[in-house]
Amino acid sequence: MHLSISTKCSKQELILQFLIIIIKIFQPYISVVCTERYSLHNNIVALRRQVELCLPLVSLLHKKKESKKKKKKEDIALVIR
């Protein structure tokens, strides 16, 4: 599997690339149809619908940032069904 991020792109494109990387990592668990023929907006809408399994990961990253600020240790588990 090849993952790459281009640094010369707009914020929307960077978010889309991040979502696509998450999708590639969790590919066995998620079915996504995402090709270049769709517009950027349609890609984001389609990924947003398909990325429900990845939402725990997003909240996991958010909780890690918060716990660093509060300096609390939390047990966080990412569960994939």
Secondary structure by P-SEA (a helix, b strand, c coil): cbbbbbccccaaaaaaaaaaaaaaaacccccccccccccaaaaaaaaaaacccaaaaaaaaaaaaaaaaaccccbbbbbcc
